[in-house]
Amino acid sequence: MTADSTTGADRVARGGVGTPEVRHDALEKVTGVAGYPADRRPAGALAAVVVFTNQPHARLVSLDCSAAVECEGVVAVVTSADVPVNEYGLTMFDQPVLVGIEHTGRSEVRCDVSRWEADQLAVVIAETVEQATRAADAIRTEWEQLPLVADLDAARTDEVLVHAETAPSNDYYGLKIRRGDMDAGWAAADVVIEGTYELPHQEHAYLQVEAASGWVDEAGRITVETSGQWAHEDREQIAHALDVADDEIRVLYPAIGGAFGGKEDMSLQIVVALAVRKLRELGIDRPVHCRWSREESIVGHHKRHRARIDARLGATADGRITAVEADVWFDAGAYNYTTNKVLGNAHVLVAGAYEVPNARIDSHAVYTHSVPGGAFRGFGGPQGAFVAETQMNKLAVALDIDPIELRRINMLREGSIGITQTPMPEGVSLPEVIEACAERATSTGPLGSSTPFNPVVSLPAEEPALVRGRGFAVGIKNVGFSFGFPERCEAEVRFHGDVDDDRPREVEVFHAGAEVGQGNHAAILQMTADAAGVDLVRVRGRFSDTATSGDSGSASASRLTFMAGNSVLGAVEEAEKAWRDGDRPAIGVFRYVPPPTDVLDPETGAGVPNFSYGYMAQSVDVTVDTGTGHIRVDRVVSTHDVGRAINPALVKGQIEGAVVQAHGYVLSENLVVTEGRIRNPRLSQYLIPGIGDIPTEVDSVILECADPLGPWGARGMAEMPYLTYAPAVIAAVHDATGVWFDSFPLTPSKVLAALTR
């Protein structure tokens, strides 16, 4: 099935694929009219407040909600006794929905132990938020404090087990790669680069925090309106906990104020559904609404994984890689969330975008009593790429080889065998990406910026203290789910018109894909218009409602444009057949299934991990004030093969947004987590980049080398600019100062301390 397989594809559709159309939701969003979950409190809704345990590791001895129930305005208090199946988890059930003593349902998880400060204890439902908050304060608990596993070092001793009942070791999940002959690889190496790299947590800091409303709809379904990334998975998780069939639950997403992976796992979905269930049991037919504060959001959802990676890289004197070795340790926190999947990406990508003849890679996921790690833009890729690319940049310096030339020598090409001992999918465009980035980076002359360097207004920089450097990094990133997951995406398209009409007057597309700010719904509308051969103004979308759409899969893994586009092409093809048969409306339903991937061999890591990749390269110019430690990024050349830009303006926005978010990761965002507690849960303490902190110039270079499997040749690309930014910045700082940094964020105090050692 290809873009030209539909009857409508030979017609020129205004506003179709390749045009920089203004998003259909742009006006509402920039004017504040758009309704986000926190804005959409239903009329007559009761207020819900979620009570955290505030215990990194403790056993609940007693729970007394009697005083809370008697508080003014309180309608009900939901506890563990109200949870039919008190367990959840996106990839494994290892977390209780509510911590509690009394539990009448079934669960494989011990539910009376809090393993994380944001484990949820109860939900208080009252007439107002203020009343629910006062009642929450009236809940009385008694805890038995238990030994704490605060970090990776403590976890690896196994002296205290985080999940003693189900995991005999805190090192609970592992992956291996064994390729070639390591002894021969090291023997052939003229130089060996070694390093231990520390990767930090990162907070998602989306614009709108978690919020949800719940009610019983006209079909009798418990309905949850929230912001998530996979409506059908949310529905499945809710249904499991409530012990009901999936079709007894409905999930829908209105406008979503950002996600970046932070809304892939559960926050309010299950507990709001439980609140609705409790009210129904009490004979109360009123909706319920809950929204977190920023502090609750920062404490209460997962983060990018902190990690430690020990790495060795061997190469010949002319720059040819002979061996790669790595030990990857990811802090999963108290629960798995998507750690096993995130670890898989880092495991594969820590070898870099290169032909590696000999490799030993061991990767570990480790439980601690810290904030869970989970999905975050790049999904393990930034950690793996930072190590791989920093090792390569160190190798370039050690061999006195140009870093771009070093990549040319070793890069993956069409037909290359990847690190998992199978051929790369067709369409490897890394050579084109590297050359395009190198050409653009050097086309504007010497390093530097005409903008005065003045990061601290009261302390102007002295010109002799300013040094400049350039760094380079390349990478690859999977498009779509990996490692044997049964990938799929569904769409429905309806053609409306009269029997005598040659073409439909109006086209409807039903799709569950989540619009988390990336412009996915706009892209789906454009792809539908193009496939159907109608102008964009004739296409209407019905999105993100499990009651009206089939399963789209998640808005993650840089997959949604790729998967949604293929599902739309198939649905339009089916609708065309129905139209020719005289059906009005003509309805086409299609589930797209890409080529399968493999669960990697547990001993060798051999297998096909992914069916498609995106390719990227970045060049970064920086100025460092050696007197203060401040770093300014002057220019970023961010080069990406997107296969086909469905909407070039949205692609450019994705590149710029990812660069800015990665900029905060490497330069300023420092989440402080000690003894199982987040110590800076406010944006005044956790410094995301402001408008004056971001790179002076971002030059987005968009290539269109078609992916053979992609709709119109398109690849996913939303995560790609993230992976290479940190190593490129680190290399640029080294180029400027001669100092390597094996950890970040590069706050001024950290940089100054290193420069003055």
N, C-alpha and C positions, 0 to 999 in steps of 0.2 A: 504494500500500500504506500503510495507516494502522493506528493502534493498535486500531481497532474492526473490522479486516478479518478477525480470527480468531474462530472459534466460541467460544473460551474467554474472550474479552475481556469478555463481558457478565456473567461471574461475578465476584463479589467475592473476590479472593484475599488472604488474610491475609499481610501481609508483602510486598505488591506495591509498585508504583510509588507514590511519594509518602509512604511511611511511613519514619520515622527508625529503621530496624532497626539493631541492633548488628551489626557486621561478623562474618561467620562465622569469620574468622581472628583476631579481636581477642584472645581469651583466650590463644591460643598465642603471639601476638606480645608481649603485655605481660608474660607470665610467663617468656619466654625459651625456650619449648619449640619454637617455629617453627624449621625448618631452613633456614638461609641458605647460599649456596654455600660460604662459608668454613668453615661448620660441618660440611659434608657430605663430608668426605674419605672416599672409599670404603675398605672394608677391604682391606688389602694394597697400598694405592696407593703408587706412587713419588712423590717430590717433584720439582717442576720449579721452576727459578729462571730468570727472564728477565734477560738482560744488556743494559743500555742502552749505547749508544755513548758517551755523555757528551761528544759533540762537536756543537756547534751548526752548524759547517760545516767539514767536512774530508773528504779522500779516503782511503779505506782502502788502505794500501800492502801490509800483510801481516797475516795472521791465523793464529795458531798455537794450536791447541787441544790439542796433544799432551800437555802437562803436565796439563791439566784431565781428559783422558780417563783418565790414570793415577792420578788421585786416588782415595783410598779411598771405596768406595761408589758411584762413578759408573757408571751403566749406559750412557749415551749423551749425546752433545752434538749438538744440531740446529743447522745453519748454513744459509746461503743455498743451498748445494749440495743441500739436501734439499727445496727449495721448487720444485714443478713450474712454477708461474706466479707469479713473484715481484713481484706488484703487488696493490694493493687500493685501495679508496676508495668511500665510500657513493654519491657522485654523479659522480665521475670517478676513473679509476685514475691516481693520481699519486704513490703512496707504495710503497716496497718493503716486503714483509713482514719480511724480514731483510736488513740491510746486509751485503754480503760481496763477495769477489773472485771466488770460484768459483761459477759458476751455469750449470747445464746446461739449465734450462727456458727458457721464453719470457717476455719482459716488455718493455713499452714504456718502462719507467722505468729510469733509470740506477741500478744497485743498489750501486755501490761508493762512493757519496757519502752521508754523513750530513748532513742538513739541519736537524736538530733534536736537542737533547741527549737526548731520550728515544726516538730511533730505536732499534729493537731489533736486536741483533747476533747473539745466540745464545740457545739454551735448554739449560740443563744439567739432566739427569735423573739423580737419585741416590736412594739409599735413604732419606735424611733431608734436611731443609732445610739443616741445618748442613753436611752433606757437599756438597750442591749449591752452597751459598754459597762454601765454601772452593775448590771447583773453579772456580767463576766467577771468583774472584780470580786463579786461575792462568792464565787465558787471556791471551795476549800479543798486543798489536796495535801496529802502527806506522801513524801518520797523517800525511798531508800537510795542514797547515793551509791553509784557503782564506779569502779575504776575506769579511767578515761583513756581512750586511744586517740591522742590529739593529732597525730601526723603520721607520715609515712615511716619515719624511723621507729616510732613506737609500735606501729602496726606490724612491721616486718618481724618483730620478735615473737609474735603470737602469744605473748604472756597474758594478754587479755583479748578475748575474741568478741568482735562486734556482733556477730550472729552465731553464737555458740551452738544453737539448736540445729542449724541448717548448714553452716559452713565451718568445717574443721580447721580452716586456716583463714586469716584475713586476706591472704593472697588467694582470692577465690576464683579468678578467671585468668587464663593465660593463652598466649599464641606463640608459635614458633615459625621461623623461616630457616631452613638449612639448604644452602645452594652451593654447589661446587666443592672445592677443596680449600679450606681455610688455611691450612699450613702452606700450600702452594701459593695462595694469594699473598700471604705475608712475606714469603720468601721472595716473591717477585717485586715487592714494593721497595722503592728507593727512598721513600719518605712515608712516615706514618703521622697522622694528625689525631690527637686524642683530646677529648673534652668531656666535662660533666656540665650539663645544662639544667638550669632550674627555670621552670615555666610557671607563671603566676595564675591565680584565679582571675576571672574577669566577670564583672556584673553586666547584665544585658542592658539595663538602663533604658528600656523602651519608654516612649513618650507617655503612654497610658498604662497604669498599673492594672493588676488583675481585678476583674469585676465580673459579676454574673447575676442573672435573674432567673427565676424558676417558677413554673406554674404547670397546671394540668391543661392541655389543649383540648380542642373540641372533639378530638378522636380519643380522648382519655389517656393520652401519653404524657408521662412526666417529661416536661420540656425544659431544657436549659439553654439560655441565650448567653453566650460568653465570647471571649476571644481566645482562640486556639489555633492550632496549625493542622489539625486532622480531625474533622468533625466526626467521621465514622469511628475512628479509634477512641475518641472521647466517649462516644455512645457505647462502644464495647466495654470500656472501663467502667462506666456508670452501671451498665446492665449487669456486669459481673458482680459488682459490690452489692447491688440491690437484689441479685438473684432473680432476674427477670429476663425475658427474651429481648433481643436487641430492638425488635420493632415496637416494644412498649416504651422505648426512650426516643426522644427527639432532641437533636442538638442543632442549633443554628448560630451562625456568626453574623453580626452586623459589621460595621466598620471596625477595623482592628488597628489599634494604635501602636503597631510595632510588635515584633516577636523575637527574631534572630535566634530561634531555637529555645528561648526561655519559656515559651508557651506551648511547647510540644508535650510536656508532661503535665500531670494533674496539679491543679492548685485549688480552685473552687468548684470544679465541675461535679465531683462526687458529693461533696458535702452540701451543696445547694440542692442537688437532687434528693438527698436524704432529708433535707428540711422540708421540701415539697411533700415527700412521702409521709413524714411525721404529721404535717398539717392535715393531709388527706385522712390519715387514720383518726385524727381528732375531729373530723367533720368540718374543718375550716377550709373554705374555698377562696383563698387569697394567694396572690403571688408573693414571692419573697425576693429580696434584693440584697446583695452583699458586694462591697468593694473594699479593697485594701488601701491603706495609706502607703506612701512611698517607703517608709521604714518597714512596714509589714512585707512589702514586696521584696525588698532587698534581703531581708532575713529569710523570707518564706519560699523562695524558689531557688532552683539549682544555679550553678555557675559554670563557666568554662573550667575544665579540670586543671588543677595545679599538678605538675609532673616533674619528675627528675629523669634525665636520660643520660646515660654514659655511652659515649660513642667513640669509635676508632675508624679511621679511613686510611687505606693504603693506596699508593699510586706509584707509577714509574716516573723516572726523571722527566719524561716528555708529557706527563699529565694524564696518562691512561689509568683509570681506576682498576685496582687489582683485588681489593677486598673491602667490605663494609661489615662492621660489627656494632651492635647496639643492644643495650639493656634498657628497656622502657618501663617506667613505673608511674602509673596513674593513680592519684588519690581519688577513689570513687566517692568518698564521703560515707555517710551512714547507710545509703541505699544505692542500688545499682542504677536506677533510672535508665539511661542509654549508654552507660559506661562501656559495656562489652562491645557495642557497635562503634562508639567513638574510638576506643582503643584499637579496633581493627583498622581504621583509617590511618591512625598514627603509625601503626605497625608496618603498614605497606609503604607509607610515604616517607618514613624516616630514612629510607634508602635513596630518596630523591628521584629526580626525573631522568635517571641515567641507566646505562647498560652496566650492570654489576655482575661480574662473573662468579664471584665467591661471596657468600654472605652468611652471617649468623645473627639472627635477631630474636631476642626473647622479650616479650611484652607481658606486663602484669597489671591487673586491676586489683586494687587493695582497698578493703573497707577501713574507714576510720570513723570517729565520732564527730566529724566535721560536716560542713555544708555539702550536700551531694553535688557531684559534678554531672553534667548532662550535655545536651545538645547546645551548641553555640556556633554561630556562623563559621563554617570551615570544618567543624565536626571532627576534631583530631588532626586535621590537616595543618593548621598553624603551628602546632607543637612539633609535628614531624618535619615540616618544611623548614622551620627555624633551625633545627639541628642539622639537617642535610645540607642546607645552603650555607650555614655558617662554617661547617666543616669544609665545604668546597671553597669558600672565600679564603679561609685560612690556608688551604692547600695552594691556592693561586699565589698567595704571598710567599709561602715557603719555597715554591718552585720558580718564583718570579715570572709567572705566566699571566697574561691578561685574563681576567676572570671570564670575559665573554668567550675568548678562545678556548679556555678550559671547558666551558659548556659545549662548545661545538665539537670538541673531541669526544665527549662522553654521552651526549644527549640521546634520548630515545628518538627513534626514527620509525618511519613506516616499516613494519615487519620485525621490529625489535622484540626480543623476548623480555618480558617484564620481570620484576623481582620475584613473582610467584611462579616462574618457570613456564609461563604460557605466553603466546603472542599478544601484543597489544591490539586492541580493537582497531579496525581500519579507520583511517582519518587522522593519524598522528601528525599534528601540525606544529610541533615544538620548534623545528628548524625555522619555519617561517616567522613564528612569534619572536624568537630570539633575534633574528636579523632585523625585523621591523622595529623592535625596541632599541636595539643598538644604533640603528640609523637615526631614529628620532632623538635619542638621548644626546648624540654627538652633533646634531645638526644646528644647535643654537650657540656653539662656541664654548668659551671657558666657563668653569663653574662660577657660581656667585649669584647675587641678586642685587638689583638696584634699590630694593626696599631697605630703609635703615633698620639695623638690628637693634631692637629696643624692647625685649620681652618684659623688662621691669621699668616702668615709666620713670621712677625716681632714680634709677641707676643706669644711665646710658652706657652702652658698651664702648670700650676703648678699641679702636681699630687693630692695634697690634695683638690684642687678645683673641681676635676672631680668626678661626681657621676653618677651611672648607674641604669637603670631601664628597666622593661619589661612591655609591654602592650598587651592586647588581644582584639579582636573584631571579630564579626561574622555578616553575613548578607545574604539577599536574594535580587534578582533583577529579574524583569520580562524579559522574552525572547519574543520579539514580541510586536506589538502594543496592546494597552489596551483599556478598558472602552468602548467596543462596536464598535470600529473602524473596518470597513470591511477589514480585513487583507487578503492578497493574494500575490502570486508570480508566475510569468510565465517563462517558459523556452521552447526553441525549440532545438531539437537534430536531426541531419541528419547523417545517415549512408551512406557512399560512398563505392562502389565496383561494381564488375561485378555480373551478374545473377548467375554464377556458384560458386561464393565465399561463403564459409561456414560462414565466419565472415566479417564484414566491414574492408576494408583496411584503411579507415580514418573516423574519427568521428568529426563532427563540433557541437559545442554548441553555441547557441545564447542566451545571457543573458544581461539584462540591469543593473544588480547590479553594484554599484559603487565601484571601487578599490581605497580606500582612504589611502592606506598604510598598511592595516591590513592583506593583503594576500588573499583577498576574491577570486580574479580571479584564483589564484593558487589552492585554495581549490575546486573551481568549476571544474577545469580541472581534478583534482584528483578524485573527486566524479563521474564525467562523465566517466572517464576511468574505475573505479571500477564497476559502474553500467552496463556499456556496455561490460565489460569483455575484454577490449583491453589494451595494454600497453599505458602508459601516452604519449609516443612519438607520438602516432597516433592521439592524440586529439588536435584539434585547437579550439581556442575560438574567438568569435566575440562579443565584449562587449560594453555596455554603449552607445548605439545609438538608439534613439527612432524610427529611420527609419527601423531598422532591428530586434528589439526585443520587446516583450511585456512588460508590466509593472511589474517590479520586486519589487516595494516598495522601501523604503529608506534603505540606509546603516546606520542604527541606531537601537536603542533598542535591541542591541545584537541579532539581528534577522536574519542577512543575510545568515550565514552558515546554520542555521536551515531551513529557508524558501527556500533558493536556492537549498539546497540538496534535499528537498522533491519535488521541482518542477523538478529538473533534473531526479530524480527517475521515476516520472510519465512520463516525456517526453521520456526517454529511453524505458520505457515499451511500449509506443505507437509506437516508432520507430521499436522496435523488432517485433511488430505485422505487421507493414508495410513491414519489411524485409522478414518475412516469407511468406507474400503474393506476394513477387517478386518485390516490388517497388524498383527502383534504380534512384535517391537516396531514401532511406526510411526515411520519415520525421515524427517525433513525436512532437506534441505540447501539453503542459499541463499547466494548472493553478492549483496550490496547494492552498487550502483554509483550514486553521486549524479550530479547534472547535471555535465556537463563544464566545465572551466575552460580558459583560453587561455594559450598562450605569448604574452606581451605583444609588441606590435609593436616591433622593435628601434629604430626612429627616433622614434616618438611615444609609446610605452608604452600604446597603446590596447589594450583587450581586457577580458575578464572574468577577474579574478585569482582569485576565490573564489566558492564557492556558498553560503556561510553566514558570519555574523559573530556575535561576542558583543559586548555593549555594557556599558560600565562608567563609573562616576564615583566619585571619592573626595574627601572633605574631611578635612584633617589639621590638628590643633591642636598646636602645639609651645611649649615653654618653652626659651629660650636663656639660659644664664648668660654674660653678657658679660664677666665677670671671668675665666672659665676657657675659654670656647669650647665647653663641653659643651651638647649638645642633648638634650632629652627630648621624646619624642612622647607627648602626653597622651591624645589621642583620635584614632581613625581611623574615619570613617564610610565603609565600603566597600560600594558599591551595585552590584548586578549583576542583569541580566536573564538568568536561566538557562533560560528557556523553560518548563521543568518540572523541578522538583527531584525527581529519581528517589529520592534519599535526602537529606532536608534536613539531617540531622546531618553527613553527609559533605560536602555543599556548604559548610556553615559551617566545617568543618575545613579545606577547601581554601582558603577565603578567608583564614582566620587564618594558615595555613601560608605562603601566598604573601606576605602582608603582612610576616610576620617575615623571610622570606628577602629580600624587597625592602628591608627595613629595614637589613639588613646591607650590602646593595649600596650604599646611599646614605650610610650613616653610619660604617661601621667597617671593611669588608673591603678591604684594600689589598694586592693581589698585586704584589710587587716583581719586575719582569722587566727585566734589563739585560744587554746583550751576549749575548742569546739564552739566558739562564739564569734560572730561577726562584730568587730569593735567599731566600725565606722559605717553604720547603716543609713547614712544621709548623703544626698548629693552635695551638700556643703563640705563633706569630709572625703567623699570619693570623687575625684576630679576628672570628669569627662571633658573632652576638649570643648572650649567655647569658640565663638566665631573668630576671635583673635589668636587662637592657638593652632588652627589647622594649617596644612601646607599652603604656602603662598600660591603655588600653581599646581594643578593636577591636569596633566595632558593625557587624555583618554585616547588610546589608539585601538581602533576596532577593526579586526580582521574578520573576513567571512570565507573561511575554508570549510565547505559543507561537511557535516557529519553524515555518513551514509545512512544512518538510522534515524536521523533527526527530522522532524517535520519542517519542510522547506529547507532542510539541511541544518536547522538550528541546534545548538548545544545549550545546555544550561551554563550560567556564568555568575550567579549572584554571590557565590562565596569566593570566587577565584582571586580577586584583588587582595583578599585578606592574607592569603597564605605566604606571599613573598614579601610583604611589607616589612615585618620585623627584621628578617635577616638582611634585607637591603639597607635599612636604616643602620643596623649594627655595623655593617661593612663600610657604610659611608662615614660613620663616626670613627672607625678605625683608620680609614683613609685620611681623615682630618687630623687625628690625634696620635695615632700609633698604638692605641689601647683597644684591646678586645673586651667585650662584655659578653659573658656567658649566661647572664640573667637580666631581667628587666622587671619593672619599668625603669627607664633611664631618667629618673627624677634629677633635678639639678644637684641635690646633695649627693646622690649616688655617683653622678658623673664627676663632680668636683673632687670627691674623695679619691676616686680612681686616678684622676689626673695629677693629684698632689702626693700620691704615695711615693 
